[in-house]
Amino acid sequence: MAAGRERDSLAGRLTRYARVSASIGGVAARAASGRLMGGKEGAVASELKRALGGLKGPVMKVAQMLATIPEALPADFARELSELQANAPAMGWAFVQRRMGSELGPNWGEQFSTFDKTSAAAASLGQVHRAQSLDGRALACKLQYPDMAAAVEADLGQLSMILAIYRRLDRSIDTRHVLTEIGARLREELDYELEARHMNLYAALLAKEERVHVPRVLPEVSTKRLLTMTWLEGRALAEMESAPESVRNQVAEALFRAWYVPFYQAGVIHGDPHLGNYTVAEDDSINLLDFGCIRAFEPKFIEGVIDLYRSVRDDDQDLAMHAFTTWGFERLTPAVVEVLRTWAEFLYAPLLEDRPRRLQEIEARGIFGEDIAREVHRRLREEGGVTPPREWVFMNRASVGLGAVFLRLRAKLNWHRMFHDLIEDFDVKALGKRQKAAFEKAGVPLPQ
């Protein structure tokens, strides 16, 4: 009977995918015929949101990823897709029991002192249940929904169609590497054993950061589709928006170091800016909760980030060209580099002034950086477009995602000194050695 229900569930899932494929295909056909064109990107974006809106799960995660990658989509697309909700319908208790049994065996319940029947949180690929270990520790058990590998592959097909619609509208950004990069990261998120190794890597890299906490993995009750870790108690990050300025600044500084200490010390970054991936402990320190979307970079990429900062600081066009070339941008011309520097100047502006300041001192409208991204799009279109490298996708997403959090916290910090504390005496060869040692110890593959 259970097997029949699971087959029915899969059949229902496939039916939904067929329906959404048809809906997206209809949007694509109308865009191709010109009925949604005529410069009205907003009409296409609205139709696309309606086509996607009936389906939960990975396709929503893909759409939201696109919405939070600055410059990857026109602002109208980003705004519409950002409103989609990614969470899939929660699994009921009977289904959870079957899933836990398939991961830990029929006597799985004996490996926990308690296990909550109701999920504490749900997301696009799985849901979290609170539990207690046999020795009394509070636990979080992240259990993947069934058939997720097939669902992800189907949804990446939908992403290909979404990007095809966009390319019909706007050739300023060649998105072929965007699809490759999102596909690689989303497939990695299915592997909870890899996420456990990422968690161990971050625990080591942030061991000296007293205001940043990483859960501890329990490998004896974890599998490729079940990740059990210690529960870190905390409040939602959004609750801190009404806290005193001194507290908001402490939280923002801890977040800055949680993201950028691993980046400049070992070439790795937390690529998902979702507010739900962080909570605030009782002492206003930060808990990092999710390590599914981690992006590692070769040392030369980090060197390029610093070179680009120096090119903005020193108004050095040649160094900017060198930095973008090091990253792997294609179709670069001096005019295109000048346009890209507009975006770089926006991102690096808070790092140039040695004083406490807001991240953005002019009131912004809409999505963080939306107005600048719109202008960059327009100018790139005029210059014939550009092809960003894979590495740009999540680096840019992470930078702007964190910036949006800082704006919500209204943090006022000396970003210049915080940044320079991390890049002083930077040496690309030393970074390579540190990265190799840290990754090998954690069992994480080095970036290729």
C-alpha positions as CSV (number, residue, x, y, z in Angstrom):
1,M,0.0,0.0,0.0
2,A,2.9,2.4,0.9
3,A,4.6,1.6,-2.4
4,G,1.4,2.4,-4.2
5,R,1.1,5.7,-2.5
6,E,4.7,6.6,-3.4
7,R,4.1,5.7,-7.0
8,D,1.0,7.8,-7.0
9,S,3.0,10.7,-5.5
10,L,5.6,10.3,-8.3
11,A,2.9,10.2,-10.9
12,G,1.4,13.3,-9.5
13,R,4.7,15.1,-9.5
14,L,5.4,14.1,-13.2
15,T,1.9,15.4,-14.1
16,R,2.7,18.8,-12.5
17,Y,6.0,19.0,-14.3
18,A,4.3,18.3,-17.6
19,R,1.8,21.0,-16.9
20,V,4.4,23.6,-16.0
21,S,6.5,22.6,-19.0
22,A,3.5,23.3,-21.2
23,S,2.9,26.6,-19.4
24,I,6.5,27.8,-19.8
25,G,6.5,26.5,-23.4
26,G,3.5,28.7,-24.0
27,V,5.2,31.8,-22.6
28,A,8.3,31.0,-24.8
29,A,6.2,30.6,-27.9
30,R,4.4,33.9,-27.3
31,A,7.6,35.7,-26.6
32,A,9.2,34.2,-29.8
33,S,6.2,35.3,-31.9
34,G,6.5,38.8,-30.6
35,R,3.1,38.9,-28.8
36,L,4.9,39.6,-25.5
37,M,7.8,41.6,-26.9
38,G,7.8,45.2,-28.0
39,G,10.1,46.0,-25.1
40,K,7.6,45.0,-22.5
41,E,9.7,42.6,-20.4
42,G,7.4,43.0,-17.5
43,A,4.6,41.3,-19.4
44,V,6.8,38.3,-20.1
45,A,8.0,38.2,-16.5
46,S,4.4,38.3,-15.1
47,E,3.3,35.5,-17.4
48,L,6.4,33.4,-16.4
49,K,5.5,33.9,-12.7
50,R,2.0,32.7,-13.3
51,A,3.3,29.7,-15.2
52,L,5.6,28.7,-12.4
53,G,3.4,29.7,-9.5
54,G,1.4,26.5,-9.2
55,L,4.5,24.2,-8.6
56,K,6.5,24.1,-5.4
57,G,9.9,22.5,-4.9
58,P,13.2,22.8,-6.7
59,V,11.8,24.8,-9.7
60,M,10.9,27.5,-7.2
61,K,14.4,27.4,-5.7
62,V,15.9,27.7,-9.2
63,A,13.7,30.7,-10.0
64,Q,14.6,32.4,-6.7
65,M,18.3,31.7,-7.3
66,L,17.9,33.6,-10.6
67,A,16.1,36.4,-8.9
68,T,19.0,37.0,-6.5
69,I,21.8,37.0,-9.0
70,P,22.3,40.6,-9.9
71,E,22.6,41.4,-13.6
72,A,21.6,37.8,-14.5
73,L,18.1,38.9,-15.3
74,P,16.4,42.2,-16.1
75,A,15.0,43.9,-13.0
76,D,11.3,43.1,-14.1
77,F,12.2,39.4,-14.2
78,A,14.0,39.4,-10.9
79,R,11.2,41.3,-9.1
80,E,8.5,38.8,-10.3
81,L,10.5,35.7,-9.6
82,S,11.6,36.8,-6.2
83,E,8.0,36.7,-5.1
84,L,7.7,33.0,-5.7
85,Q,7.6,30.7,-2.7
86,A,10.1,27.8,-2.8
87,N,8.8,25.5,0.0
88,A,7.3,22.2,-1.0
89,P,4.3,20.7,0.9
90,A,5.5,19.1,4.1
91,M,5.7,15.3,4.5
92,G,3.2,13.8,6.9
93,W,4.3,11.7,9.9
94,A,3.5,8.3,8.1
95,F,5.6,9.4,5.2
96,V,8.5,10.7,7.5
97,Q,8.5,7.3,9.2
98,R,9.0,5.5,5.9
99,R,11.7,7.9,4.8
100,M,13.6,7.6,8.1
101,G,13.3,3.8,7.9
102,S,14.8,3.8,4.4
103,E,17.8,5.9,5.6
104,L,18.5,4.4,9.1
105,G,16.7,1.0,9.0
106,P,13.4,-0.2,10.5
107,N,14.5,0.4,14.1
108,W,15.6,4.0,13.4
109,G,13.6,5.4,16.3
110,E,15.8,3.6,18.8
111,Q,18.7,5.8,17.8
112,F,17.0,8.9,19.2
113,S,15.6,9.7,22.7
114,T,12.8,11.7,21.1
115,F,11.8,12.7,17.5
116,D,9.2,15.3,16.8
117,K,6.4,14.2,14.5
118,T,5.8,17.7,13.2
119,S,8.5,19.4,11.1
120,A,10.2,22.5,12.6
121,A,11.0,23.9,9.2
122,A,10.4,23.1,5.5
123,A,12.3,24.1,2.4
124,S,12.4,23.2,-1.3
125,L,14.4,20.0,-1.0
126,G,13.6,18.7,2.5
127,Q,12.3,19.4,5.9
128,V,13.8,19.6,9.4
129,H,12.6,17.8,12.5
130,R,13.7,18.4,16.1
131,A,15.0,15.4,18.0
132,Q,17.1,14.5,21.0
133,S,20.1,12.2,21.0
134,L,20.4,9.3,23.4
135,D,22.9,11.3,25.5
136,G,20.4,14.2,25.7
137,R,21.7,16.7,23.0
138,A,19.1,18.7,21.1
139,L,19.3,17.8,17.4
140,A,18.1,18.9,14.0
141,C,17.4,16.2,11.5
142,K,17.2,17.4,7.9
143,L,15.3,14.8,5.8
144,Q,15.2,15.0,2.0
145,Y,12.0,14.6,0.2
146,P,11.7,11.6,-2.1
147,D,12.5,11.7,-5.8
148,M,14.4,14.9,-5.5
149,A,17.2,13.9,-7.9
150,A,14.7,13.4,-10.7
151,A,12.8,16.6,-9.7
152,V,16.0,18.7,-9.8
153,E,16.9,17.4,-13.3
154,A,13.4,18.2,-14.5
155,D,13.5,21.6,-13.0
156,L,16.9,22.4,-14.5
157,G,15.2,21.7,-17.8
158,Q,12.6,24.4,-16.9
159,L,15.5,26.7,-16.1
160,S,16.9,26.2,-19.6
161,M,13.6,27.3,-21.0
162,I,13.4,30.3,-18.7
163,L,16.8,31.4,-19.8
164,A,15.9,30.9,-23.4
165,I,13.0,33.3,-23.0
166,Y,15.3,35.8,-21.4
167,R,17.9,35.5,-24.2
168,R,15.1,36.3,-26.6
169,L,14.5,39.5,-24.7
170,D,18.0,40.6,-23.8
171,R,21.5,39.6,-25.0
172,S,23.4,41.9,-22.7
173,I,24.4,39.0,-20.4
174,D,25.2,35.6,-22.0
175,T,23.6,33.2,-19.4
176,R,25.0,29.8,-20.6
177,H,27.4,29.6,-17.7
178,V,24.6,30.6,-15.3
179,L,22.7,27.4,-16.2
180,T,25.9,25.3,-15.7
181,E,26.7,26.8,-12.4
182,I,23.2,26.7,-10.9
183,G,22.9,23.0,-12.0
184,A,26.2,22.1,-10.3
185,R,25.3,23.8,-7.0
186,L,21.7,22.4,-7.0
187,R,23.0,18.8,-7.6
188,E,25.5,19.3,-4.7
189,E,22.6,20.3,-2.4
190,L,21.1,16.9,-2.9
191,D,24.2,15.3,-1.3
192,Y,23.9,15.6,2.4
193,E,27.2,13.8,3.0
194,L,28.9,16.6,1.1
195,E,27.0,19.2,3.1
196,A,28.2,17.5,6.3
197,R,31.8,17.8,5.0
198,H,31.1,21.5,4.2
199,M,29.9,21.9,7.7
200,N,33.0,20.4,9.2
201,L,35.1,22.7,6.9
202,Y,33.3,25.8,8.1
203,A,33.6,24.7,11.7
204,A,37.4,24.5,11.3
205,L,37.7,27.8,9.4
206,L,35.6,29.7,11.9
207,A,36.9,28.0,15.0
208,K,38.5,31.3,16.3
209,E,35.4,33.3,15.6
210,E,33.7,33.5,19.0
211,R,30.6,35.2,17.6
212,V,29.9,32.6,14.9
213,H,28.6,29.1,15.6
214,V,28.4,26.1,13.3
215,P,26.4,22.9,14.1
216,R,28.2,19.7,14.8
217,V,27.4,16.7,12.5
218,L,26.4,13.3,13.9
219,P,27.7,11.0,11.2
220,E,26.3,7.9,12.9
221,V,22.7,9.0,12.2
222,S,23.4,10.8,8.9
223,T,23.2,9.5,5.3
224,K,23.3,10.9,1.8
225,R,19.6,12.0,2.3
226,L,19.5,12.6,6.1
227,L,21.7,15.1,7.8
228,T,21.6,15.1,11.6
229,M,23.3,17.9,13.5
230,T,23.2,19.6,16.8
231,W,20.4,22.1,17.2
232,L,21.5,25.7,17.6
233,E,18.9,27.8,19.4
234,G,18.3,31.3,18.1
235,R,15.9,34.0,17.0
236,A,15.1,34.8,13.4
237,L,17.5,37.3,11.9
238,A,14.5,39.5,10.8
239,E,13.7,40.0,14.5
240,M,16.9,42.0,14.9
241,E,15.7,44.8,12.7
242,S,14.1,46.5,15.7
243,A,17.1,45.9,18.0
244,P,19.3,48.8,19.3
245,E,21.9,50.0,16.8
246,S,24.8,48.6,18.8
247,V,23.2,45.1,18.7
248,R,22.4,45.4,15.0
249,N,26.0,46.4,14.3
250,Q,27.4,43.4,16.3
251,V,25.2,41.0,14.4
252,A,26.2,42.6,11.1
253,E,29.9,42.4,11.9
254,A,29.6,38.7,12.9
255,L,27.8,38.0,9.6
256,F,30.6,39.8,7.7
257,R,33.2,37.6,9.3
258,A,31.1,34.5,8.9
259,W,31.1,35.1,5.1
260,Y,34.4,36.6,4.4
261,V,36.9,34.9,6.8
262,P,36.4,31.6,4.9
263,F,36.6,33.4,1.6
264,Y,39.9,35.2,2.1
265,Q,41.4,32.5,4.3
266,A,40.4,29.4,2.2
267,G,38.7,30.6,-1.0
268,V,35.2,29.4,-0.1
269,I,31.9,31.2,0.4
270,H,28.4,30.6,1.6
271,G,26.4,31.0,-1.6
272,D,22.8,31.2,-0.3
273,P,21.7,34.7,1.1
274,H,18.4,33.4,2.5
275,L,17.6,34.9,5.9
276,G,16.4,31.6,7.1
277,N,19.9,30.2,7.0
278,Y,21.0,32.3,10.0
279,T,19.7,32.8,13.5
280,V,20.8,35.0,16.4
281,A,21.8,33.4,19.7
282,E,20.9,34.8,23.1
283,D,24.2,36.7,23.3
284,D,23.6,38.2,19.8
285,S,26.1,35.9,18.1
286,I,25.3,34.2,14.8
287,N,24.3,30.6,14.1
288,L,25.0,29.3,10.6
289,L,22.4,26.6,9.8
290,D,22.6,25.5,6.2
291,F,25.7,24.4,4.2
292,G,24.1,23.0,1.0
293,C,25.1,25.9,-1.3
294,I,28.8,26.3,-0.8
295,R,31.0,27.7,-3.6
296,A,34.8,27.1,-3.6
297,F,37.1,29.2,-5.8
298,E,40.7,28.8,-7.1
299,P,43.1,31.2,-5.3
300,K,43.6,33.3,-8.4
301,F,39.9,34.2,-8.3
302,I,40.2,35.7,-4.8
303,E,43.3,37.6,-6.1
304,G,41.1,39.0,-8.8
305,V,38.5,40.2,-6.3
306,I,41.3,42.2,-4.5
307,D,42.7,43.4,-7.8
308,L,39.3,44.7,-8.8
309,Y,38.9,46.5,-5.5
310,R,42.3,48.2,-6.0
311,S,41.3,49.1,-9.6
312,V,38.3,51.0,-8.3
313,R,40.3,52.6,-5.5
314,D,43.0,53.7,-7.8
315,D,40.9,54.3,-10.9
316,D,43.0,51.9,-12.8
317,Q,41.3,50.7,-16.0
318,D,44.2,48.3,-16.9
319,L,44.0,46.6,-13.5
320,A,40.2,46.2,-13.9
321,M,40.7,44.6,-17.3
322,H,43.3,42.2,-15.7
323,A,40.9,41.4,-12.8
324,F,37.9,40.6,-15.1
325,T,40.2,38.6,-17.4
326,T,41.6,36.6,-14.4
327,W,38.0,35.8,-13.5
328,G,37.3,34.4,-16.9
329,F,35.0,37.0,-18.4
330,E,34.6,36.7,-22.2
331,R,33.9,39.3,-24.9
332,L,35.7,42.0,-22.9
333,T,36.5,45.3,-24.5
334,P,37.6,48.5,-22.8
335,A,34.1,49.8,-23.1
336,V,32.5,46.7,-21.6
337,V,35.1,46.8,-18.7
338,E,34.1,50.4,-18.0
339,V,30.4,49.3,-17.7
340,L,31.3,46.4,-15.4
341,R,33.3,48.8,-13.3
342,T,30.1,50.7,-12.6
343,W,28.8,47.6,-10.8
344,A,32.1,47.1,-9.1
345,E,32.1,50.7,-7.9
346,F,28.7,50.1,-6.4
347,L,29.8,46.9,-4.5
348,Y,33.1,48.3,-3.3
349,A,32.0,51.9,-2.4
350,P,31.6,51.1,1.4
351,L,35.1,49.7,1.5
352,L,36.8,52.8,0.2
353,E,36.0,55.1,3.1
354,D,37.8,54.7,6.4
355,R,34.9,55.7,8.6
356,P,31.7,54.1,10.1
357,R,28.9,54.4,7.6
358,R,25.8,52.7,6.3
359,L,26.3,50.2,3.5
360,Q,24.3,52.4,1.2
361,E,23.8,56.0,2.2
362,I,21.3,56.9,-0.5
363,E,17.9,55.4,0.0
364,A,17.5,52.5,-2.5
365,R,14.3,51.4,-4.2
366,G,13.3,47.7,-4.6
367,I,15.9,44.9,-4.7
368,F,19.3,45.9,-3.5
369,G,21.3,47.3,-6.4
370,E,18.3,47.1,-8.8
371,D,18.7,50.6,-10.2
372,I,22.5,50.1,-10.8
373,A,21.9,46.6,-12.4
374,R,19.3,48.1,-14.7
375,E,21.7,50.7,-15.9
376,V,24.5,48.1,-16.3
377,H,22.1,46.0,-18.4
378,R,21.3,48.9,-20.7
379,R,24.9,49.9,-21.3
380,L,26.0,46.3,-21.8
381,R,23.3,45.8,-24.4
382,E,24.6,48.9,-26.2
383,E,28.2,47.5,-26.1
384,G,27.2,44.0,-27.5
385,G,27.0,42.1,-24.2
386,V,29.4,40.0,-22.1
387,T,29.8,36.4,-21.0
388,P,30.5,36.1,-17.3
389,P,32.3,33.0,-15.9
390,R,30.6,30.4,-13.8
391,E,32.4,31.7,-10.7
392,W,30.8,35.1,-11.0
393,V,27.3,33.7,-10.5
394,F,27.3,32.8,-6.8
395,M,30.1,35.3,-5.8
396,N,27.8,38.1,-7.1
397,R,24.7,36.5,-5.5
398,A,26.4,36.1,-2.2
399,S,27.8,39.6,-2.1
400,V,24.5,41.3,-2.9
401,G,22.6,38.9,-0.6
402,L,24.7,39.8,2.3
403,G,24.4,43.5,1.4
404,A,20.7,43.2,1.5
405,V,20.9,41.8,5.0
406,F,23.1,44.7,6.1
407,L,20.6,47.1,4.7
408,R,17.8,45.5,6.6
409,L,19.8,45.7,9.8
410,R,20.7,49.3,9.1
411,A,24.2,48.5,10.1
412,K,26.7,51.3,10.5
413,L,30.3,49.9,10.5
414,N,33.7,50.7,9.3
415,W,33.6,48.3,6.3
416,H,37.0,49.6,5.1
417,R,38.8,48.4,8.2
418,M,36.9,45.1,8.4
419,F,37.8,44.4,4.8
420,H,41.5,45.4,5.1
421,D,41.9,43.3,8.2
422,L,41.2,40.3,6.0
423,I,43.3,41.2,2.9
424,E,46.4,42.7,4.6
425,D,49.5,40.7,3.5
426,F,47.4,38.7,1.1
427,D,49.5,36.1,-0.8
428,V,47.9,33.9,-3.4
429,K,50.4,31.1,-2.9
430,A,49.8,31.0,0.8
431,L,46.1,31.0,0.2
432,G,46.5,27.9,-2.0
433,K,48.4,26.1,0.7
434,R,45.8,26.9,3.4
435,Q,43.0,25.9,1.1
436,K,44.6,22.6,0.2
437,A,45.2,21.7,3.8
438,A,41.7,22.7,5.0
439,F,39.8,21.0,2.2
440,E,41.8,17.8,2.4
441,K,41.2,17.6,6.2
442,A,37.4,18.1,5.7
443,G,37.2,15.7,2.7
444,V,36.0,18.5,0.4
445,P,37.1,18.5,-3.3
446,L,39.4,21.3,-4.3
447,P,37.9,23.8,-6.9
448,Q,38.7,22.9,-10.5
